[in-house]
Amino acid sequence: MIRMKLYDQVIEKILAVLGAREGLRLPVGETHWPEVSDRSMILRSDMAYELGGEGLPAIGCTVITADERLVPEDGITLLGRDLPRIQEDVPYGRIALVQVDGEALGEGQALYQAVRALEYTRYHFYPKGFMLRISAARHRESVRVGKEALAEGLDFTITGNRMISAFHKNASVKAVHIYYVTLEEKAPRQSARGGSGQAGVLAPGFDYKALAECAGEAEDITRTIDHIMTGGIMDCVSCGLQRVCDEVEGLRELHFQK
């Protein structure tokens, strides 16, 4: 089961970043909310606002573990304002921590495909009024929120429960905890003269940069699994992913098993 500890260090970092701010636990359970077609669009004229609009942080990440301690049960936690209280474009983070049955995910390339399948759950998630805009190349996940859906009661309790249900369609999933973040972004503190403060001095706010770095680490691990299992460069000295193997428990074992 060493392979299922591959992401645990990243999850610990994510929880440390999220745990720096107190969040609101939202109710978990069945929600009756319509789904729409994957071709349904929310035009700008029908949009109330965009979570993670252009120029703002827009982070979406799914990370798996077999450790029940890290994801003991289904849950939804909100850090920031809920959808009905937002009136303008805001920064956005969506992290799904997923506890899986490690034995059910398989070995080798099957493991890589299983990890990707869980990540791609977001591509099969269409609650009315909540349109994901995903740019894999730019590592962004933003959301257009519809005016009509907001008026009908759309909130993160609905979207969170709908996403949890989508994950549970995968037989390997045992528990899912989704974290939503809509807090203001950390920004340079202003000096008394009105200019920018010293580099590295940040005003209160959420550290989206640290969260994005965690999401990047998870993606690096997934890419390294694929690299190992598809017979990529096996000479550690010349491999561009050597740093990932050195830092992540289990990747070297996976490498030498291969």
KOLTORRO-808679 format. One record per residue: z, x, y of N, C-alpha, C, O in turn; residue in one letter. Coordinates in steps of 0.05 Angstrom, whole numbers, padded with zeros to 5 digits, always signed. Example, Ala and Ser with C-alpha at 12.3 -4.5 7.8 and 13.67 -1.06 7.14 Angstrom:
2
+00156+00264-00114+00156+00246-00090+00156+00264-00066+00169+00285-00066A
+00142+00257-00045+00143+00273-00021+00157+00258+00001+00161+00268+00023S
***
This chain:
258
+00000+00016-00024+00000+00000+00000+00000+00017+00025+00003+00007+00047M
-00004+00044+00022-00004+00061+00046-00026+00052+00065-00023+00056+00090I
-00048+00041+00055-00070+00034+00072-00063+00011+00091-00074+00009+00113R
-00043-00005+00084-00036-00027+00101-00014-00019+00121-00005-00036+00136M
-00008+00007+00123+00010+00016+00144-00007+00030+00166+00004+00040+00185K
-00033+00029+00163-00050+00044+00181-00047+00035+00210-00048+00052+00228L
-00042+00010+00215-00040+00000+00242-00011-00004+00252-00007-00012+00275Y
+00008+00002+00235+00036-00004+00242+00045+00011+00267+00060+00000+00283D
+00037+00036+00270+00045+00051+00294+00034+00039+00319+00047+00038+00340Q
+00009+00029+00317-00003+00015+00341+00012-00010+00347+00017-00016+00370V
+00020-00025+00326+00034-00050+00331+00061-00044+00345+00070-00059+00362I
+00075-00023+00336+00100-00015+00349+00096-00009+00378+00112-00017+00395E
+00074+00004+00385+00068+00010+00413+00062-00016+00428+00072-00019+00451K
+00046-00034+00416+00040-00059+00429+00065-00075+00435+00069-00085+00457I
+00083-00076+00415+00108-00091+00419+00125-00079+00441+00140-00093+00455L
+00124-00052+00443+00139-00038+00464+00128-00045+00492+00144-00050+00510A
+00102-00046+00494+00089-00054+00520+00096-00083+00527+00103-00089+00549V
+00093-00101+00507+00098-00129+00512+00128-00134+00516+00135-00151+00532L
+00144-00120+00502+00173-00124+00503+00186-00116+00529+00209-00122+00534G
+00171-00101+00545+00182-00093+00571+00185-00117+00590+00199-00115+00610A
+00172-00139+00584+00174-00164+00600+00183-00187+00582+00174-00189+00559R
+00200-00204+00593+00210-00227+00577+00188-00248+00576+00177-00256+00597E
+00182-00258+00552+00162-00278+00549+00173-00305+00542+00196-00307+00534G
+00156-00325+00544+00164-00353+00537+00152-00360+00510+00128-00358+00506L
+00170-00368+00492+00160-00376+00465+00150-00405+00467+00164-00423+00476R
+00125-00409+00459+00113-00436+00459+00115-00448+00431+00117-00434+00411L
+00115-00475+00430+00118-00489+00404+00094-00484+00386+00071-00482+00394P
+00100-00481+00360+00080-00476+00340+00078-00501+00322+00099-00512+00313V
+00054-00510+00317+00050-00534+00300+00022-00545+00304+00007-00535+00319G
+00017-00566+00289-00010-00578+00290-00015-00590+00318+00002-00603+00330E
-00039-00585+00329-00047-00596+00354-00073-00611+00350-00091-00602+00336T
-00075-00634+00363-00100-00650+00362-00116-00646+00387-00110-00658+00408H
-00135-00628+00385-00152-00621+00408-00180-00618+00398-00184-00604+00378W
-00200-00629+00411-00227-00627+00401-00239-00599+00402-00233-00583+00420P
-00255-00594+00382-00271-00569+00382-00299-00575+00390-00309-00598+00387E
-00313-00555+00400-00341-00559+00409-00359-00541+00393-00350-00524+00377V
-00385-00543+00398-00405-00527+00384-00404-00498+00394-00396-00493+00417S
-00412-00479+00377-00413-00451+00386-00434-00447+00408-00435-00426+00421D
-00451-00467+00412-00472-00466+00433-00463-00479+00459-00478-00479+00479R
-00439-00491+00459-00429-00504+00483-00423-00483+00505-00411-00463+00499S
-00430-00489+00529-00426-00471+00551-00409-00484+00573-00410-00508+00577M
-00393-00468+00587-00380-00477+00611-00393-00463+00634-00390-00439+00638I
-00409-00478+00649-00423-00466+00672-00403-00461+00695-00381-00472+00695L
-00411-00443+00713-00393-00436+00735-00385-00460+00751-00362-00462+00761R
-00403-00480+00754-00397-00504+00769-00376-00521+00755-00363-00538+00768S
-00373-00518+00728-00354-00534+00713-00328-00519+00707-00310-00529+00694D
-00326-00494+00718-00304-00476+00711-00282-00479+00732-00288-00479+00756M
-00257-00480+00723-00235-00480+00741-00229-00451+00751-00224-00447+00774A
-00230-00433+00732-00226-00404+00738-00233-00389+00712-00239-00400+00692Y
-00232-00362+00715-00237-00345+00691-00213-00327+00687-00204-00312+00705E
-00203-00327+00662-00183-00308+00654-00196-00281+00649-00214-00279+00632L
-00188-00261+00664-00202-00235+00661-00229-00235+00674-00248-00224+00663G
-00231-00248+00697-00257-00249+00711-00266-00221+00718-00252-00201+00715G
-00291-00219+00728-00303-00193+00734-00285-00176+00752-00275-00186+00772E
-00280-00152+00743-00263-00133+00758-00234-00135+00751-00218-00118+00760G
-00226-00154+00735-00198-00157+00726-00195-00148+00697-00215-00150+00682L
-00172-00139+00688-00168-00133+00660-00174-00157+00642-00167-00180+00649P
-00187-00153+00620-00194-00174+00601-00193-00162+00573-00212-00151+00563A
-00170-00165+00560-00164-00151+00535-00161-00171+00512-00145-00190+00515I
-00176-00167+00491-00172-00183+00467-00170-00164+00443-00187-00147+00439G
-00150-00168+00426-00145-00149+00404-00131-00163+00381-00113-00180+00385C
-00140-00157+00357-00128-00167+00332-00120-00143+00316-00136-00125+00310T
-00094-00142+00308-00084-00119+00292-00069-00129+00268-00054-00148+00270V
-00073-00117+00245-00062-00127+00220-00040-00109+00209-00039-00085+00215I
-00023-00121+00193-00002-00106+00179+00006-00122+00154+00001-00146+00152T
+00018-00108+00135+00030-00121+00112+00060-00123+00115+00074-00132+00097A
+00071-00112+00137+00100-00111+00141+00110-00137+00153+00105-00143+00176D
+00125-00152+00138+00137-00177+00147+00155-00173+00170+00159-00192+00186E
+00168-00150+00172+00186-00145+00194+00171-00146+00221+00183-00154+00241R
+00146-00137+00222+00131-00136+00247+00121-00164+00255+00119-00170+00279L
+00113-00180+00235+00103-00207+00241+00116-00226+00221+00104-00233+00201V
+00141-00234+00226+00156-00250+00205+00146-00278+00202+00149-00290+00180P
+00134-00290+00223+00126-00318+00221+00106-00324+00243+00101-00307+00261E
+00093-00347+00241+00075-00356+00262+00090-00358+00289+00112-00368+00290D
+00076-00350+00310+00089-00352+00336+00068-00350+00359+00047-00339+00355G
+00076-00360+00382+00060-00357+00407+00079-00350+00429+00099-00363+00434I
+00073-00328+00443+00089-00319+00465+00072-00316+00490+00050-00304+00489T
+00081-00327+00512+00066-00325+00537+00081-00308+00557+00105-00313+00563L
+00068-00288+00568+00078-00272+00590+00062-00278+00615+00039-00269+00618L
+00073-00294+00633+00058-00302+00657+00056-00332+00659+00072-00347+00648G
+00036-00341+00675+00032-00369+00680+00016-00382+00658-00003-00370+00647R
+00022-00407+00651+00007-00423+00633-00018-00434+00647-00019-00434+00671D
-00037-00443+00631-00063-00451+00642-00061-00472+00665-00075-00469+00685L
-00044-00493+00663-00043-00513+00684-00033-00502+00711-00037-00514+00732P
-00018-00479+00710-00007-00468+00734-00024-00447+00747-00018-00437+00769R
-00046-00440+00735-00064-00420+00746-00086-00434+00763-00096-00455+00755I
-00092-00423+00785-00111-00435+00803-00134-00416+00811-00152-00424+00826Q
-00132-00391+00802-00153-00372+00810-00157-00352+00786-00141-00352+00767E
-00177-00336+00788-00181-00315+00768-00157-00297+00766-00146-00289+00787D
-00148-00291+00741-00124-00274+00738-00130-00254+00715-00149-00258+00700V
-00115-00232+00714-00118-00213+00691-00111-00228+00666-00096-00248+00666P
-00120-00218+00643-00116-00232+00618-00114-00213+00594-00129-00193+00592Y
-00094-00218+00577-00092-00204+00552-00086-00224+00530-00070-00242+00533G
-00099-00219+00507-00094-00236+00483-00092-00217+00459-00111-00204+00451R
-00068-00215+00448-00062-00198+00425-00054-00216+00402-00035-00232+00404I
-00068-00213+00379-00060-00227+00355-00050-00206+00334-00065-00189+00326A
-00025-00209+00327-00014-00192+00306-00013-00209+00281-00002-00230+00280L
-00026-00199+00260-00031-00214+00236-00019-00201+00212-00026-00178+00205V
+00000-00215+00199+00011-00205+00173-00007-00215+00151-00013-00239+00148Q
-00015-00196+00134-00033-00202+00112-00021-00194+00085-00003-00178+00084V
-00032-00205+00064-00027-00196+00037-00044-00172+00032-00068-00174+00027D
-00032-00148+00032-00048-00124+00030-00064-00122+00005-00086-00111+00005G
-00054-00133-00017-00068-00131-00043-00094-00148-00042-00113-00143-00056E
-00093-00169-00025-00116-00187-00024-00140-00176-00008-00162-00186-00010A
-00135-00155+00007-00156-00144+00024-00175-00125+00009-00197-00119+00019L
-00166-00114-00013-00184-00097-00029-00182-00068-00020-00165-00060-00005G
-00201-00052-00031-00201-00023-00027-00228-00015-00014-00247-00031-00013E
-00229+00009-00005-00254+00021+00004-00268+00005+00025-00255-00004+00044G
-00294+00002+00022-00310-00012+00042-00301-00042+00044-00304-00054+00065Q
-00291-00053+00022-00281-00080+00023-00258-00083+00043-00255-00104+00056A
-00242-00062+00045-00219-00062+00064-00230-00063+00093-00221-00079+00109L
-00250-00047+00098-00262-00046+00125-00274-00074+00132-00270-00084+00154Y
-00289-00085+00113-00301-00112+00118-00280-00133+00122-00284-00151+00139Q
-00258-00131+00108-00236-00151+00111-00224-00149+00138-00217-00169+00151A
-00220-00124+00148-00208-00120+00175-00227-00132+00196-00218-00145+00214V
-00253-00126+00193-00272-00137+00213-00273-00167+00211-00276-00180+00232R
-00271-00178+00188-00272-00208+00185-00249-00221+00200-00253-00241+00213A
-00226-00208+00199-00203-00219+00214-00207-00216+00244-00200-00234+00259L
-00218-00194+00253-00224-00190+00281-00244-00211+00291-00242-00221+00313E
-00264-00217+00274-00285-00235+00282-00277-00265+00282-00293-00282+00288Y
-00251-00270+00275-00241-00297+00277-00246-00309+00305-00251-00333+00308T
-00245-00292+00325-00248-00301+00352-00277-00312+00357-00281-00327+00376R
-00296-00304+00341-00323-00314+00344-00326-00342+00331-00348-00354+00333Y
-00305-00352+00318-00306-00378+00305-00284-00395+00315-00270-00408+00300H
-00281-00396+00341-00258-00408+00354-00268-00422+00379-00275-00409+00399F
-00271-00449+00378-00284-00463+00400-00269-00487+00410-00279-00510+00409Y
-00244-00484+00420-00231-00507+00431-00244-00517+00457-00254-00500+00472P
-00246-00542+00460-00259-00553+00484-00246-00542+00510-00222-00542+00513K
-00263-00532+00528-00254-00523+00554-00244-00495+00555-00234-00486+00575G
-00247-00480+00533-00236-00452+00531-00258-00435+00519-00259-00431+00495F
-00276-00425+00536-00299-00410+00526-00296-00380+00528-00294-00369+00550M
-00294-00367+00505-00291-00338+00504-00317-00325+00512-00339-00334+00504L
-00315-00304+00528-00338-00288+00535-00332-00259+00526-00316-00245+00539R
-00344-00251+00505-00337-00225+00492-00359-00205+00496-00382-00210+00491I
-00351-00182+00505-00369-00159+00507-00358-00136+00490-00340-00121+00499S
-00367-00134+00466-00357-00114+00447-00363-00086+00458-00347-00068+00455A
-00386-00082+00471-00394-00056+00482-00375-00047+00504-00368-00023+00507A
-00365-00067+00520-00347-00060+00542-00318-00065+00535-00300-00061+00552R
-00313-00073+00510-00286-00078+00501-00271-00098+00519-00248-00094+00526H
-00285-00120+00525-00273-00141+00542-00274-00168+00528-00292-00174+00513R
-00253-00184+00533-00252-00211+00524-00241-00228+00547-00217-00228+00552E
-00259-00242+00560-00251-00260+00582-00255-00289+00573-00267-00294+00552S
-00244-00308+00589-00245-00336+00581-00252-00353+00606-00239-00351+00627V
-00272-00370+00603-00277-00390+00624-00262-00415+00616-00264-00425+00594R
-00246-00426+00635-00230-00449+00630-00243-00473+00646-00247-00471+00670V
-00248-00495+00631-00262-00518+00643-00244-00536+00660-00221-00540+00652G
-00254-00546+00682-00239-00564+00699-00230-00590+00683-00207-00598+00685K
-00249-00601+00669-00244-00626+00655-00222-00623+00634-00205-00640+00631E
-00224-00601+00619-00204-00596+00598-00176-00592+00610-00156-00602+00599A
-00174-00578+00632-00149-00575+00646-00137-00602+00653-00113-00606+00650L
-00153-00620+00664-00144-00646+00672-00134-00662+00648-00118-00680+00651A
-00145-00656+00624-00138-00670+00600-00113-00658+00586-00104-00668+00566E
-00103-00635+00596-00079-00624+00585-00081-00597+00571-00063-00589+00557G
-00104-00583+00573-00107-00558+00559-00086-00538+00569-00081-00535+00593L
-00074-00524+00549-00054-00503+00556-00054-00483+00533-00069-00486+00514D
-00038-00462+00536-00037-00441+00516-00024-00450+00490-00029-00437+00469F
-00008-00470+00490+00003-00481+00465-00020-00491+00448-00021-00487+00424T
-00039-00505+00460-00062-00515+00446-00080-00493+00436-00086-00492+00412I
-00088-00474+00454-00106-00453+00445-00093-00434+00425-00106-00425+00406T
-00067-00429+00428-00053-00411+00410-00052-00423+00382-00057-00409+00362G
-00045-00449+00380-00043-00462+00354-00071-00465+00341-00073-00463+00317N
-00091-00469+00357-00118-00471+00346-00127-00444+00335-00140-00443+00314R
-00120-00422+00348-00127-00395+00338-00111-00388+00313-00122-00376+00295M
-00085-00396+00313-00069-00391+00289-00082-00405+00265-00084-00394+00243I
-00090-00430+00269-00103-00445+00247-00129-00432+00238-00135-00431+00214S
-00144-00421+00257-00169-00407+00250-00163-00382+00233-00178-00377+00214A
-00142-00367+00239-00135-00344+00223-00126-00352+00195-00133-00339+00176F
-00112-00374+00193-00101-00383+00167-00123-00393+00148-00118-00398+00125H
-00148-00396+00158-00170-00403+00140-00176-00379+00121-00189-00383+00101K
-00167-00355+00129-00171-00332+00112-00147-00331+00093-00124-00330+00101N
-00153-00330+00067-00132-00332+00046-00112-00309+00047-00090-00311+00036A
-00120-00287+00059-00102-00263+00059-00081-00265+00081-00062-00249+00080S
-00083-00283+00099-00065-00285+00122-00040-00299+00115-00040-00321+00104V
-00017-00287+00122+00009-00299+00116+00024-00308+00142+00039-00328+00141K
+00019-00295+00164+00032-00303+00189+00016-00291+00212+00004-00269+00210A
+00017-00305+00235+00003-00296+00259+00020-00300+00283+00032-00321+00287V
+00023-00279+00300+00036-00282+00326+00017-00275+00348+00006-00253+00348H
+00012-00294+00365-00007-00290+00387+00009-00287+00413+00026-00303+00420I
+00001-00266+00428+00013-00261+00454-00009-00265+00475-00030-00253+00473Y
-00003-00281+00496-00020-00285+00519-00007-00271+00543+00018-00274+00547Y
-00022-00258+00559-00012-00245+00583-00029-00253+00607-00054-00249+00606V
-00017-00264+00628-00031-00271+00652-00016-00260+00677-00020-00269+00699T
+00001-00240+00673+00016-00229+00694-00002-00213+00713-00024-00205+00706L
+00008-00208+00737-00006-00191+00756-00008-00163+00745+00010-00153+00731E
-00029-00149+00752-00034-00122+00743-00017-00102+00760-00013-00107+00784E
-00008-00080+00747+00004-00059+00763-00016-00047+00782-00039-00044+00775K
-00007-00041+00807-00025-00031+00827-00010-00009+00842+00015-00008+00843A
-00025+00009+00855-00011+00030+00871+00008+00018+00892+00000+00000+00906P
+00031+00029+00893+00051+00020+00913+00043+00028+00941+00034+00051+00945R
+00045+00011+00960+00037+00017+00987+00060+00033+01001+00083+00027+00998Q
+00052+00053+01017+00071+00069+01032+00080+00054+01057+00068+00034+01064S
+00100+00064+01070+00110+00051+01094+00089+00051+01116+00090+00034+01134A
+00071+00070+01116+00050+00072+01136+00026+00054+01130+00007+00052+01146R
+00027+00040+01108+00006+00022+01101-00015+00034+01083-00034+00021+01075G
-00013+00061+01078-00032+00074+01061-00024+00072+01032-00002+00061+01026G
-00040+00083+01014-00032+00083+00986-00010+00103+00981-00009+00124+00995S
+00006+00098+00961+00029+00115+00955+00019+00139+00939-00005+00143+00935G
+00038+00154+00928+00032+00177+00912+00019+00168+00886+00024+00147+00876Q
+00001+00185+00876-00013+00179+00851+00007+00175+00829+00026+00191+00826A
+00004+00155+00813+00021+00150+00790+00045+00132+00797+00060+00124+00778G
+00050+00126+00822+00072+00108+00830+00061+00080+00830+00043+00074+00845V
+00072+00062+00813+00061+00036+00810+00081+00014+00819+00105+00016+00816L
+00070-00006+00831+00085-00029+00839+00091-00046+00815+00078-00043+00794A
+00111-00065+00816+00118-00082+00793+00093-00097+00784+00077-00106+00801P
+00091-00101+00759+00068-00115+00747+00066-00108+00718+00082-00092+00707G
+00045-00118+00705+00042-00113+00676+00023-00089+00673+00003-00086+00687F
+00028-00072+00653+00013-00048+00648-00010-00055+00629-00009-00049+00605D
-00032-00066+00639-00055-00073+00623-00069-00047+00612-00081-00048+00591Y
-00067-00026+00627-00079-00001+00618-00067+00008+00592-00081+00016+00574K
-00040+00007+00590-00026+00015+00565-00034-00004+00542-00038+00005+00520A
-00037-00030+00548-00045-00049+00528-00074-00043+00519-00080-00044+00495L
-00091-00037+00537-00119-00030+00530-00120-00005+00513-00137-00003+00495A
-00103+00014+00519-00102+00039+00503-00094+00033+00474-00104+00045+00456E
-00075+00015+00471-00067+00007+00444-00090-00007+00429-00095-00001+00406C
-00105-00024+00443-00128-00037+00431-00149-00017+00423-00162-00019+00402A
-00152+00004+00440-00171+00025+00434-00163+00041+00410-00180+00049+00393G
-00137+00046+00407-00127+00061+00383-00132+00045+00358-00140+00056+00337E
-00128+00019+00359-00133+00002+00335-00163+00003+00327-00170+00005+00304A
-00180+00002+00347-00209+00004+00342-00217+00031+00331-00233+00033+00313E
-00204+00052+00340-00210+00079+00330-00202+00081+00300-00217+00093+00284D
-00180+00068+00293-00171+00069+00265-00192+00054+00247-00199+00064+00226I
-00201+00031+00256-00220+00015+00241-00246+00031+00238-00258+00031+00216T
-00255+00044+00259-00280+00060+00258-00277+00083+00239-00295+00091+00225R
-00252+00095+00238-00247+00117+00220-00248+00109+00191-00258+00123+00174T
-00236+00085+00185-00238+00075+00158-00266+00072+00149-00273+00080+00127I
-00283+00061+00166-00312+00058+00160-00325+00085+00156-00341+00089+00137D
-00318+00104+00173-00330+00131+00172-00323+00144+00145-00340+00156+00132H
-00298+00141+00137-00289+00153+00111-00303+00140+00088-00312+00153+00069I
-00304+00113+00088-00313+00099+00065-00344+00098+00062-00354+00092+00040M
-00358+00104+00083-00387+00105+00081-00398+00133+00077-00422+00138+00080T
-00380+00151+00071-00389+00178+00065-00397+00195+00088-00416+00210+00087G
-00383+00191+00111-00389+00207+00135-00381+00236+00131-00375+00244+00109G
-00379+00250+00153-00372+00279+00152-00344+00281+00139-00325+00269+00148I
-00343+00298+00118-00317+00301+00104-00304+00328+00111-00283+00333+00100M
-00317+00344+00128-00305+00369+00137-00288+00363+00162-00299+00357+00183D
-00262+00363+00158-00244+00355+00180-00248+00371+00206-00245+00361+00228C
-00255+00397+00203-00257+00414+00226-00280+00405+00244-00277+00406+00269V
-00302+00395+00232-00325+00388+00248-00326+00358+00254-00345+00348+00267S
-00307+00342+00245-00308+00313+00248-00296+00305+00275-00274+00314+00283C
-00310+00289+00290-00301+00279+00316-00277+00261+00315-00265+00255+00335G
-00271+00251+00291-00248+00232+00288-00224+00245+00276-00205+00232+00267L
-00223+00272+00276-00201+00287+00264-00175+00279+00278-00154+00277+00265Q
-00175+00276+00305-00151+00269+00320-00138+00243+00309-00114+00242+00307R
-00155+00223+00303-00145+00198+00293-00131+00202+00266-00109+00192+00261V
-00144+00217+00248-00132+00222+00222-00105+00237+00224-00087+00233+00209C
-00105+00256+00243-00080+00272+00247-00057+00255+00256-00034+00260+00249D
-00063+00234+00272-00041+00219+00285-00033+00194+00270-00011+00184+00274E
-00050+00184+00252-00045+00158+00239-00037+00162+00210-00052+00173+00194V
-00013+00152+00204-00003+00154+00176-00021+00139+00157-00027+00115+00162E
-00030+00152+00136-00045+00138+00116-00075+00145+00116-00088+00143+00095G
-00086+00153+00139-00115+00158+00140-00122+00183+00124-00143+00184+00111L
-00106+00204+00126-00112+00228+00110-00111+00222+00080-00128+00231+00065R
-00091+00206+00072-00089+00199+00044-00114+00183+00035-00125+00188+00014E
-00123+00165+00053-00147+00150+00047-00171+00169+00045-00189+00166+00027L
-00172+00188+00063-00194+00208+00063-00195+00223+00037-00216+00225+00024H
-00173+00234+00028-00173+00251+00005-00175+00235-00021-00184+00246-00042F
-00166+00210-00020-00172+00192-00044-00201+00189-00047-00212+00189-00069Q
-00216+00186-00024-00245+00183-00025-00258+00208-00036-00282+00210-00038K
***
